[in-house]
Amino acid sequence: MTKLTVLHPTGLPPKVTGRGLAPPLEALAGKTVFLVDVGFENSDTFMTELQGWFRQHEPNVRTNVVRWRNQHAPDPDLCNRIRAEGDAAILGVGT
Amino acid sequence: MPAVAVHADVFSRLVDSVVRVNGMPRARRAYVPTPVMGKAPAELRSYIEGQDPVHGRPFMAELTDALTRPVDQADLRGVELDRSAPRLVDADTEDNLLRLFEENRWTDYLPIVLPTEERVEAMMAGTSRGRDEMVGSLRPTHYREAWQFTVEKVAVNAVMAGARPEYLPVILALASSGFSARISSTSSMAAMAVVNGPIRNEIGMNAGLGALGPYSHANATIGRAYGLLSQNLQGGSVLGETYMGCQGNSYAYNSLTFAENEEGSPWRPYHERHGFALGESAVTSFQVWGNVWTEGLRATWEEKVVAMLAAMEPFLGTVLLLDPLVARRFVDLGLETAEDLTAWVHEHARIPARLYWEQYTSKNFVREDADLGVEPFATYASAAPDDMLPVFQPEKIQVVVVGGSSNAQWSAFMGGPLDSRFRNNPDDPPTVSVDAWR
């Protein structure tokens, strides 16, 4: 049967460069963990409940609930604060 | 510093995909059940004390282990991806190629025209631009990587959609806009493309009877090309990865593409009201969710208009599509310009503050502006529950005249130009030149 040559319909993807994970902590005990409410509906309540869980079950982990300023853009001020004052961050949650 | 993200489980495939295209073999993440919105604090606590539905372990164990679990060298280094695609697909029979295109999700599952070199060459006759010129970039959401594309790549998708060469300037303009017709939002919007200027009549676009229906080759295939080029040139529109629309939207089959009925309108054309000269041709890309239909402007028209708009989401806006009979009736009622109608809707279509702030997009996006002190939303945030607030700010109200006057039909679509925070580039204008691509 006749073979056809056709053009490829997809676009031109950017080259992806590697981005590594930060090293883990040895343990959470004695550390400060920022709980970041990213601004979706109910994510503030979720982070408050998560803080309640830590206080009840892991009281030696300090937690601090904070709000990401604009869920669709970087928040350098908050990131700088977390780097300066914290040891780890938990972010969430949408839908 | 280690960070872990909590996601709803419906996004697990999407998360894997986004992690990969950001150069990471893995990312720290934990999952809770879907949905999170609308759940009481006790229910969210039960999520926290329950299982991670993706990893099958207790959620808190998964969450805390993510911060303390050892990682390997690949995790620390990241991974590079080179996904360049060849210009040509391997030669094969027509049946096999059609199957390949469908299996690779390069189609909308309707029959396509295979983009042979001869057909693409013929399509290129529709523009003076070179085949290797870069047109722009698209992406399914603002948090994914943008893919670029050439004039030839757009022509390939135009061929697949069944378009004719003379339509190519409109299709290139849509491709250049930066607005995808395959945006991945859980809310299932579709694109609407409105063409203005001389090009409408030059290529036989329909602005009259049945303009929004399957009754014009140009309307049908330009709109279909806009959808196909969006999914293929942005790197896909794949369920669960690059498309998350809950129910989907059948408007997406031809991106609601039509011409404005400039000849029947008593008002300045849409593109002229948005920075173009009368003799220029332009196309506007809106995003829409659905519409409410009505007929005529009767004695109770003011109540009717308010009722039609009151249930819409303030953040998303409205596009009012008016048959010329309706536009002229508005003029008879004293709204002499489209801007007058916009001002009237802003002033009179109001809802109580308690409803305004209970809408999904008000909670998620308008509240964000209010918290940042953006007016008038900061003032709206302090309104008493029964204070009446405008449903839409003036810039969220669009007016387009279309229809064949067999009926004084008009409809209000929920939607409008995509909000700048979701655009490929925040400064991209929703109305772009067609003439630049002739």
HADDOCK unambig.tbl for C-alpha pairs under 7 A between the chains (distance, minus, plus):
assign (segid A and resid 1 and name CA) (segid B and resid 93 and name CA) 6.59 0.50 0.50
assign (segid A and resid 2 and name CA) (segid B and resid 93 and name CA) 6.01 0.50 0.50
assign (segid A and resid 3 and name CA) (segid B and resid 91 and name CA) 5.79 0.50 0.50
assign (segid A and resid 3 and name CA) (segid B and resid 92 and name CA) 4.60 0.50 0.50
assign (segid A and resid 3 and name CA) (segid B and resid 93 and name CA) 4.49 0.50 0.50
assign (segid A and resid 4 and name CA) (segid B and resid 91 and name CA) 5.27 0.50 0.50
assign (segid A and resid 4 and name CA) (segid B and resid 92 and name CA) 5.49 0.50 0.50
assign (segid A and resid 4 and name CA) (segid B and resid 93 and name CA) 5.91 0.50 0.50
assign (segid A and resid 4 and name CA) (segid B and resid 94 and name CA) 6.54 0.50 0.50
assign (segid A and resid 5 and name CA) (segid B and resid 89 and name CA) 6.76 0.50 0.50
assign (segid A and resid 5 and name CA) (segid B and resid 90 and name CA) 6.81 0.50 0.50
assign (segid A and resid 5 and name CA) (segid B and resid 91 and name CA) 4.58 0.50 0.50
assign (segid A and resid 5 and name CA) (segid B and resid 92 and name CA) 6.97 0.50 0.50
assign (segid A and resid 5 and name CA) (segid B and resid 116 and name CA) 5.94 0.50 0.50
assign (segid A and resid 6 and name CA) (segid B and resid 88 and name CA) 5.90 0.50 0.50
assign (segid A and resid 6 and name CA) (segid B and resid 89 and name CA) 5.76 0.50 0.50
assign (segid A and resid 6 and name CA) (segid B and resid 114 and name CA) 6.69 0.50 0.50
assign (segid A and resid 6 and name CA) (segid B and resid 115 and name CA) 5.22 0.50 0.50
assign (segid A and resid 6 and name CA) (segid B and resid 116 and name CA) 4.19 0.50 0.50
assign (segid A and resid 6 and name CA) (segid B and resid 117 and name CA) 6.05 0.50 0.50
assign (segid A and resid 7 and name CA) (segid B and resid 87 and name CA) 5.91 0.50 0.50
assign (segid A and resid 7 and name CA) (segid B and resid 88 and name CA) 4.41 0.50 0.50
assign (segid A and resid 7 and name CA) (segid B and resid 89 and name CA) 5.77 0.50 0.50
assign (segid A and resid 7 and name CA) (segid B and resid 115 and name CA) 5.75 0.50 0.50
assign (segid A and resid 7 and name CA) (segid B and resid 116 and name CA) 6.21 0.50 0.50
assign (segid A and resid 7 and name CA) (segid B and resid 117 and name CA) 6.66 0.50 0.50
assign (segid A and resid 7 and name CA) (segid B and resid 156 and name CA) 6.74 0.50 0.50
assign (segid A and resid 8 and name CA) (segid B and resid 86 and name CA) 6.76 0.50 0.50
assign (segid A and resid 8 and name CA) (segid B and resid 87 and name CA) 5.44 0.50 0.50
assign (segid A and resid 8 and name CA) (segid B and resid 88 and name CA) 5.05 0.50 0.50
assign (segid A and resid 8 and name CA) (segid B and resid 89 and name CA) 5.35 0.50 0.50
assign (segid A and resid 9 and name CA) (segid B and resid 153 and name CA) 6.20 0.50 0.50
assign (segid A and resid 9 and name CA) (segid B and resid 156 and name CA) 5.98 0.50 0.50
assign (segid A and resid 9 and name CA) (segid B and resid 157 and name CA) 6.22 0.50 0.50
assign (segid A and resid 9 and name CA) (segid B and resid 232 and name CA) 6.21 0.50 0.50
assign (segid A and resid 10 and name CA) (segid B and resid 232 and name CA) 4.60 0.50 0.50
assign (segid A and resid 10 and name CA) (segid B and resid 233 and name CA) 4.93 0.50 0.50
assign (segid A and resid 10 and name CA) (segid B and resid 235 and name CA) 6.82 0.50 0.50
assign (segid A and resid 11 and name CA) (segid B and resid 147 and name CA) 6.00 0.50 0.50
assign (segid A and resid 11 and name CA) (segid B and resid 148 and name CA) 5.88 0.50 0.50
assign (segid A and resid 11 and name CA) (segid B and resid 149 and name CA) 5.09 0.50 0.50
assign (segid A and resid 11 and name CA) (segid B and resid 153 and name CA) 6.84 0.50 0.50
assign (segid A and resid 11 and name CA) (segid B and resid 232 and name CA) 6.26 0.50 0.50
assign (segid A and resid 11 and name CA) (segid B and resid 233 and name CA) 3.85 0.50 0.50
assign (segid A and resid 11 and name CA) (segid B and resid 234 and name CA) 6.24 0.50 0.50
assign (segid A and resid 11 and name CA) (segid B and resid 235 and name CA) 6.46 0.50 0.50
assign (segid A and resid 12 and name CA) (segid B and resid 84 and name CA) 6.41 0.50 0.50
assign (segid A and resid 12 and name CA) (segid B and resid 147 and name CA) 5.42 0.50 0.50
assign (segid A and resid 12 and name CA) (segid B and resid 148 and name CA) 5.09 0.50 0.50
assign (segid A and resid 12 and name CA) (segid B and resid 149 and name CA) 5.71 0.50 0.50
assign (segid A and resid 13 and name CA) (segid B and resid 83 and name CA) 6.38 0.50 0.50
assign (segid A and resid 13 and name CA) (segid B and resid 84 and name CA) 6.37 0.50 0.50
assign (segid A and resid 13 and name CA) (segid B and resid 147 and name CA) 4.72 0.50 0.50
assign (segid A and resid 13 and name CA) (segid B and resid 148 and name CA) 6.62 0.50 0.50
assign (segid A and resid 14 and name CA) (segid B and resid 147 and name CA) 6.19 0.50 0.50
assign (segid A and resid 15 and name CA) (segid B and resid 81 and name CA) 6.07 0.50 0.50
assign (segid A and resid 15 and name CA) (segid B and resid 82 and name CA) 5.40 0.50 0.50
assign (segid A and resid 16 and name CA) (segid B and resid 21 and name CA) 6.37 0.50 0.50
assign (segid A and resid 16 and name CA) (segid B and resid 22 and name CA) 6.53 0.50 0.50
assign (segid A and resid 16 and name CA) (segid B and resid 23 and name CA) 5.71 0.50 0.50
assign (segid A and resid 16 and name CA) (segid B and resid 80 and name CA) 5.29 0.50 0.50
assign (segid A and resid 16 and name CA) (segid B and resid 81 and name CA) 4.91 0.50 0.50
assign (segid A and resid 16 and name CA) (segid B and resid 82 and name CA) 6.69 0.50 0.50
assign (segid A and resid 17 and name CA) (segid B and resid 23 and name CA) 5.51 0.50 0.50
assign (segid A and resid 17 and name CA) (segid B and resid 79 and name CA) 6.62 0.50 0.50
assign (segid A and resid 17 and name CA) (segid B and resid 80 and name CA) 4.63 0.50 0.50
assign (segid A and resid 17 and name CA) (segid B and resid 81 and name CA) 6.77 0.50 0.50
assign (segid A and resid 18 and name CA) (segid B and resid 23 and name CA) 4.25 0.50 0.50
assign (segid A and resid 18 and name CA) (segid B and resid 24 and name CA) 6.23 0.50 0.50
assign (segid A and resid 18 and name CA) (segid B and resid 77 and name CA) 6.45 0.50 0.50
assign (segid A and resid 18 and name CA) (segid B and resid 78 and name CA) 4.01 0.50 0.50
assign (segid A and resid 18 and name CA) (segid B and resid 79 and name CA) 4.22 0.50 0.50
assign (segid A and resid 18 and name CA) (segid B and resid 80 and name CA) 4.81 0.50 0.50
assign (segid A and resid 19 and name CA) (segid B and resid 22 and name CA) 6.90 0.50 0.50
assign (segid A and resid 19 and name CA) (segid B and resid 23 and name CA) 5.07 0.50 0.50
assign (segid A and resid 19 and name CA) (segid B and resid 24 and name CA) 5.48 0.50 0.50
assign (segid A and resid 19 and name CA) (segid B and resid 77 and name CA) 6.41 0.50 0.50
assign (segid A and resid 19 and name CA) (segid B and resid 78 and name CA) 4.41 0.50 0.50
assign (segid A and resid 19 and name CA) (segid B and resid 79 and name CA) 6.84 0.50 0.50
assign (segid A and resid 20 and name CA) (segid B and resid 24 and name CA) 6.21 0.50 0.50
assign (segid A and resid 20 and name CA) (segid B and resid 75 and name CA) 5.54 0.50 0.50
assign (segid A and resid 20 and name CA) (segid B and resid 76 and name CA) 4.24 0.50 0.50
assign (segid A and resid 20 and name CA) (segid B and resid 77 and name CA) 4.61 0.50 0.50
assign (segid A and resid 20 and name CA) (segid B and resid 78 and name CA) 4.31 0.50 0.50
assign (segid A and resid 21 and name CA) (segid B and resid 75 and name CA) 5.61 0.50 0.50
assign (segid A and resid 21 and name CA) (segid B and resid 76 and name CA) 4.96 0.50 0.50
assign (segid A and resid 22 and name CA) (segid B and resid 1 and name CA) 5.60 0.50 0.50
assign (segid A and resid 22 and name CA) (segid B and resid 2 and name CA) 5.21 0.50 0.50
assign (segid A and resid 22 and name CA) (segid B and resid 76 and name CA) 6.71 0.50 0.50
assign (segid A and resid 23 and name CA) (segid B and resid 1 and name CA) 6.95 0.50 0.50
assign (segid A and resid 23 and name CA) (segid B and resid 2 and name CA) 6.43 0.50 0.50
assign (segid A and resid 24 and name CA) (segid B and resid 2 and name CA) 5.77 0.50 0.50
assign (segid A and resid 24 and name CA) (segid B and resid 67 and name CA) 5.49 0.50 0.50
assign (segid A and resid 24 and name CA) (segid B and resid 68 and name CA) 4.91 0.50 0.50
assign (segid A and resid 24 and name CA) (segid B and resid 69 and name CA) 6.39 0.50 0.50
assign (segid A and resid 24 and name CA) (segid B and resid 70 and name CA) 6.32 0.50 0.50
assign (segid A and resid 25 and name CA) (segid B and resid 67 and name CA) 6.13 0.50 0.50
assign (segid A and resid 25 and name CA) (segid B and resid 68 and name CA) 4.77 0.50 0.50
assign (segid A and resid 26 and name CA) (segid B and resid 68 and name CA) 5.55 0.50 0.50
assign (segid A and resid 27 and name CA) (segid B and resid 68 and name CA) 5.87 0.50 0.50
assign (segid A and resid 39 and name CA) (segid B and resid 364 and name CA) 6.71 0.50 0.50
assign (segid A and resid 40 and name CA) (segid B and resid 364 and name CA) 5.39 0.50 0.50
assign (segid A and resid 41 and name CA) (segid B and resid 37 and name CA) 5.59 0.50 0.50
assign (segid A and resid 41 and name CA) (segid B and resid 363 and name CA) 6.35 0.50 0.50
assign (segid A and resid 41 and name CA) (segid B and resid 364 and name CA) 5.85 0.50 0.50
assign (segid A and resid 42 and name CA) (segid B and resid 36 and name CA) 6.55 0.50 0.50
assign (segid A and resid 42 and name CA) (segid B and resid 37 and name CA) 5.49 0.50 0.50
assign (segid A and resid 45 and name CA) (segid B and resid 41 and name CA) 6.36 0.50 0.50
assign (segid A and resid 46 and name CA) (segid B and resid 44 and name CA) 6.01 0.50 0.50
assign (segid A and resid 49 and name CA) (segid B and resid 41 and name CA) 6.87 0.50 0.50
assign (segid A and resid 49 and name CA) (segid B and resid 45 and name CA) 5.79 0.50 0.50
assign (segid A and resid 50 and name CA) (segid B and resid 48 and name CA) 6.86 0.50 0.50
assign (segid A and resid 70 and name CA) (segid B and resid 368 and name CA) 6.64 0.50 0.50
assign (segid A and resid 72 and name CA) (segid B and resid 421 and name CA) 6.46 0.50 0.50
assign (segid A and resid 87 and name CA) (segid B and resid 1 and name CA) 6.17 0.50 0.50
assign (segid A and resid 88 and name CA) (segid B and resid 1 and name CA) 5.63 0.50 0.50
assign (segid A and resid 88 and name CA) (segid B and resid 2 and name CA) 5.22 0.50 0.50
assign (segid A and resid 88 and name CA) (segid B and resid 3 and name CA) 5.61 0.50 0.50
assign (segid A and resid 89 and name CA) (segid B and resid 2 and name CA) 6.67 0.50 0.50
assign (segid A and resid 89 and name CA) (segid B and resid 3 and name CA) 4.54 0.50 0.50
assign (segid A and resid 89 and name CA) (segid B and resid 4 and name CA) 6.41 0.50 0.50
assign (segid A and resid 90 and name CA) (segid B and resid 3 and name CA) 5.65 0.50 0.50
assign (segid A and resid 90 and name CA) (segid B and resid 4 and name CA) 4.93 0.50 0.50
assign (segid A and resid 90 and name CA) (segid B and resid 5 and name CA) 5.78 0.50 0.50
assign (segid A and resid 91 and name CA) (segid B and resid 4 and name CA) 6.28 0.50 0.50
assign (segid A and resid 91 and name CA) (segid B and resid 5 and name CA) 4.71 0.50 0.50
assign (segid A and resid 91 and name CA) (segid B and resid 6 and name CA) 5.98 0.50 0.50
assign (segid A and resid 92 and name CA) (segid B and resid 5 and name CA) 5.79 0.50 0.50
assign (segid A and resid 92 and name CA) (segid B and resid 6 and name CA) 4.75 0.50 0.50
assign (segid A and resid 92 and name CA) (segid B and resid 7 and name CA) 6.38 0.50 0.50
assign (segid A and resid 93 and name CA) (segid B and resid 6 and name CA) 5.62 0.50 0.50
assign (segid A and resid 93 and name CA) (segid B and resid 7 and name CA) 5.47 0.50 0.50
assign (segid A and resid 93 and name CA) (segid B and resid 8 and name CA) 6.94 0.50 0.50
assign (segid A and resid 94 and name CA) (segid B and resid 7 and name CA) 6.66 0.50 0.50
assign (segid A and resid 94 and name CA) (segid B and resid 8 and name CA) 6.59 0.50 0.50
assign (segid A and resid 94 and name CA) (segid B and resid 36 and name CA) 6.76 0.50 0.50
assign (segid A and resid 95 and name CA) (segid B and resid 8 and name CA) 6.58 0.50 0.50
assign (segid A and resid 95 and name CA) (segid B and resid 34 and name CA) 6.82 0.50 0.50
assign (segid A and resid 95 and name CA) (segid B and resid 35 and name CA) 5.46 0.50 0.50
assign (segid A and resid 95 and name CA) (segid B and resid 36 and name CA) 5.34 0.50 0.50
assign (segid A and resid 95 and name CA) (segid B and resid 37 and name CA) 5.62 0.50 0.50
